[in-house]
């Protein structure tokens, strides 16, 4: 099969207690070897030695596993997972050397998301019988969903993932690009807060979709998170007052800043507060998954119409947040922009456009799509965020601000193709 792109299938798995121990032990070993490789190269640099590649370090570890007592425990860990962890550390260094990322950081046990590599050998599943898959290291593992698993023969590799106390397996497999079958005209797409997106098509048809952050389910999750966080804050405040009273019984003066900060940190270190914090984490994950699900459905809804092209703005989310914080100090709008997941939308749209063979056009980041009149081309410089209707002072056209931006994007002549 001639393939031009790869897809990832990620499903949740339900390992038993023994399999959980294996996963956590493998993740711990991968984290340890990753940090060991970083530390080894840092020490080598300080001593004036050359950079040690992943291949050279992997050979060194294989030798140490045979003779050194401190390394023999690695013999019980998957060698493929160990090698992949070393290669990931090398990639982090190379990205830093090229100026594409910051200096590699050491991994921590507190990291919420961790994963390790598995090869395609011994990955088997038969969706016609039971919801069970066979994975390397773990063997038979139960799953809940199996309808969208790819063909066994197509798999190239996979990963076992621990994400906030939930376990997943992801598979990478090749797919063929869909034939370029254009059914509709090109569209301009404008993202916003009140309306998540506004679409304008060349045949004068338009469509708007409400933002999911105003859905009842989303608001209920946010309210639950807020209520629990308030309870945590109250409990921590009570614990701090108790600690302060105990301190004052043995000291005549108020605690200094260092001691006060230590007491505040300890006020959160109780079993009840940790349980509540775990609930907050679980609810937050539900909120994020709800948002991703909504974005994925919106993107698929757009792609399945198979437009000739899609034109969007080059949204710089970090700059948008920074500008709002500096100029207006509007924390509510700041939060709405973050919760709307515009960056995730852009990533998923790029993937779907490649899959459906749709041309994705990106406008220049300085293109003022909202301020330009879609009828006469006049630029209204004094347009503010509060102005939801665009009233052109030249031609007198009155139109919805987001629809005006979508029309300008649809008719854009200068753009970059992704």
N, C-alpha and C positions, 0 to 999 in steps of 0.2 A: 504494500500500500504506500503510495507516495503521500507523505504527510508534510504539512507546512507549518503546523503549530502544535502546541501541547496544551492539554487541559489538566486540571487538578480536581480530583474527587475526594471530598473530605466527609467522613461519616463518624458518628460517635460509636465507641466501643464500650463494653461493660465487662472489664476484666474481673476475675475473682481475686481473693486476698493474696494468693501466691503470685499471680501475674502482676498485681499492683506493686509488690515488693521487687519483682524483677525489673519493672519499668523504672521505678524510683532509683534502684541501684545502678541501672545503666545510665540514667540521666545524671546521677551523681558522678559517675566515672567520666562521662563526657565533659561535664563541667570542670572536673578536676584536671583532665588532660588539656582542655582548652586554656585554663589559667596557667597550667604548668608550661605550656608552649609560649604564652605571652611573657611569663616571667623569665624563661630561659633566654629568649631573644633580648629582653631588656638588660639582663645581666651581661650577655655577650656584647651588646652595644657599649655598655659602660666600660668593659674591659678592652674594647677596641677590636673585637673579633667581627667576622663577616656575619651577615644575616643567615640564619639557619632555615632552610626551606622545609616545607611540610614533609617531603619525601625523605630528607636527611633525618629529621626528627623522628619520623615513623620508624626508620631503621634503628635508630638509637633506642627507642622504647622497646622494640622487639628484642633487642639484645639484653636490655635491663630486666625484662620480664623473665628471662631464663636464669639469671644469676643473682639479682638483687632482691632481698626479702621485701623491701618497701614497694616493689613493683609486681611481685608475683600474683597479687590479687587481681591484676588486670587480665590474667589468663582466663578468668571466668566471665569476662565481659566480651560482647561481640566485637571482633576485630574490625568489622566494617564500620560500626558506629564510632569506634575510637579514631580510625583513619579519617572519617568524614569530619569529626570534630576538629582534628588538627588542620585539615584543609580549610575549614571555615575560619579558623584563626589566621591562617596564612592569607586568605582573601581579605580579611579585615585589615591586615597590615598593608596589603597591596593597594587597597582603596585609600588608605591614609597616605601612602607614598604618592599616589596620583592626585591627591587633594580633593577626593570625592567624598570623604567622610572624616569624622574626628578620630583622634587617637583611640585605638581599641581599648575597651574597658574590660576589667575582670568580671566574670559572671558571678552572681550571688545566689545563695539558696533562697533568697526572698523573691527572685524573679518569678512572676506569675505564669509565664508561658515558656516551656522548654520542650525540646524534641530531639529525637535521635533517628539516624538513617537506618533503613532496612532495604535489602536487595530484593529483587523480584523472585529469587529462588524460594520455594516453599510458601509462596503466597497463592492460596487456592480458595475458591468459594464457589458454591453451587446454589444460586438463588432459587432454584426450583424446589429445593427440599426444606432446608432450615435456615434461619437467620444466623448462621455461624460462618465465620471465615477462619482460615488457617494462616497464621502469620509466623515469620521467623522469630525465634526466641520464645514467643508466647504460646505458640501452637494454636489450639482452638479457642476463639474468643467470640462471645455473643454480641450481636449487633441488633438494632431495631429496624433500620431502614435498609432495604437491599434492592429496590426497584431501579435505581440509577447507577448501580455498580458497572464499571466497564468490563470488557472482555478480558479474561485472564491473560490471553496471548498478547494483548496490547501493552500490558504494564511494563514500565521501564524501571521504576523504583518507587519507594514510599517512605513515609516517616510516621513514627509513633509520637503523638503530641499530648503533653499534659498542660491543660489550659484551665487555670483556676479550679483545680480539683476535679476536672472532667477530662476524660480520656478520648482521644480521637486517633484515627488513622487516615492518612492522606495518600492517594495514589497519583502518580504522574503518568499520563498516557498520551500518545499522539492521536490527532484527529485531522481529517482533511477539511480544508476550507470549503464553505458552502459556495455553490456556483453564484456568480454575480448576476442575480436576477432582480432587476429594478422594477418595483411595482408602483412606487409613488414618487412624487417630486421631492427635491431637497428641502430640508427644514432648518430653521433657526431655532435655537433652544436657549432660553434665558432662565437662570436659576435665581431664586429669591427666598425670602423668609416667609411672608404670608402665603404666597403661592410658591410651592416648591419648584415647579417649573412651568414655563409658558412656552408653547410650541406654535410656530407659525410655518405653514407650508406654502410652497410656491403657487398653489392653486387657490390661494386666499382662504384656506381653512386654518383655524386656530383651535388650540386646546390648552386648558390650564389644569394643574393638579395641585390640590391642597397639600400643605406640609404635614408630614406624619407626626411632627412634634406637638401638634394640637389634637391628636387622637386621644380618646378617653383612656385607652389602655396605656398609652405612653405617659399621660399625666398621672394616672393612678400609680404607676411604678415610681415616678419622680416624687410623688407625695409620700409613698411608703419609705423611700430612701431618706427623704428630708426628716420625717418623723423619727426614724431610728437614729439618725445622726444627732438629732436634738436630745434624745434619751442618752446617747453616749456622752454628749457634752455635759449634760446634767450630772450623770454618774461620775464622770472624771472630775468635775468641779467639786463634788462632795468629797471624793477621795483626796483631792488636793487640800481642801480645808482641814480634813482630819490629819493629814501629814503635817500641815503647817502648825496645827495645835500641839501635836506631839513634839515638834521641833522646838516650839516656844517654851515647852515645859522644862527643857534642858538647856536652853540658850536664852540669854538676856536680850540679844540684838536680833533684828530681822535677818533672815537668810540673804546671802549675797545673790547676785544674778545667776551664777553658776549653780549654786545649790537650789535656787528656785526653779530653774529650768529642769534640773534633775528630778525634783519632786513632781513637776508637771508631767514629765514623761512617765514616771512611775504610776501616776494616777490613772493612766490608761492600761496598765499591765495587770488587769484582773481577768479572771476566767469569764465573768459575765460580759464584760466589755468586748473581749475577744469573740465571744459567740455572736454578739450583736454586729461586730465588724464583719464577721463571715456572712451574716445575713445581708449586710449592705453590699458586699462583694457579689453575692449571688443575684441580688436584685439589679445591680448595675450591669452584670453580664446579660441578664434578661433584656434590659433596656437597649443595650448595644446590639444584641441579636435581633431584636424587634426592628431596630433602625436599619440594620443591614438587609433584613428580609424585605422591608419596604423598598429600599433602594434597588435591590436586585430585581424585584418585580417591575419597578418603574423602567429600569434600563431594558429589560426584556420586552416590555410593552412597546418601547420606542423602536428597538432593533427588529422586531418581528414584522413591522410594517415595510421594512426593506426600502428606506428612502435612498435616493441617489447620493446624497451627502448629508452630513449633520455638521452644523457650525455652532460652536460654543465659545464663550469667553475664556481667556486664559486667566482664570481666577487665582490670585495669590492669597490664599486663606490667611497665612501668617501676617501679610501686610494689611489685610482687611481688619483683622483683630487688633493689630498694633495701632492702626490709624483711629479706630473707634475708641480705643483705650486712651490714646493721647489727646484726641480732639474733644470727644463728647463725654468720655468717662461713662459710657452707657454699658454697664455690666450685663444687663438683660439681653441686649442685642449681641454683645460679645458671646454670651452663652448660646443664644439661638444659632449663631453661625457655626460654633463648634458642634452642637448637637445635630445640625443638618447634614453633616458628613459629606460636604461638597467634594473633598479630596477622594473619598472612597467612591463617590458617584463617578468622578472623572476616570478613575482606574478601571471600574467595571465597564464603563462605556467604551473605553479604548479596547478592552478585551472582546466585548461583544461586536464591535465594529470590525475587528480582525476576523472574528469567527464568521460573521455574515457578509464579509467582503464589502463593507460600507466605507466610503471615504469620510474620515473625520477631519474637519477643518477647525483650526484654532485661530481665533482673532488675536491681533496684537494686544498685549496687556494694557496698552495706553489707549486703545480704541474705546471711545465714550459711547457705547451703544445706547444707553438710556438718555443721554443729553442731546443726541442728534435726532432731528425730525425725520421720520421715515417717509414723509411726503415731499418736502422741499429741500431737505438737507441742512437746514439751519441748526446751529449748535446753541443750545440754551445753557449757558454757563452757570446760572444761578439756581439750577435744579437741585433740590435737597432730598434727603431720604424721606422726609415727611410728605413730599409731593407724590401722591399715588397716581395722579392723572397728569399727562403731558399736554400742556397747552402751548402751542407754537405761537410766538409773537409775530411771526412773518406771515404764515398762510392761515393761521387761525384754527388749525386742526386740533381736535380734542380726542385723545386716545389714552387707553390704559398704559401706564408707564412700562410695565413688563412686556406687554404686547408690542409696544413701539420698539423696545430693545430686541425682541425676537425677530421682528421684520427687518431691522437693520442688519442683524446677524445673517439672516437668510439671504439677503441681497449683497452681502459683503464680497468685494472683488479681490482684496488683498488679504491673504491668510497663509497659515502654515499647515501642511498636511501631515497628520500622524500616521 
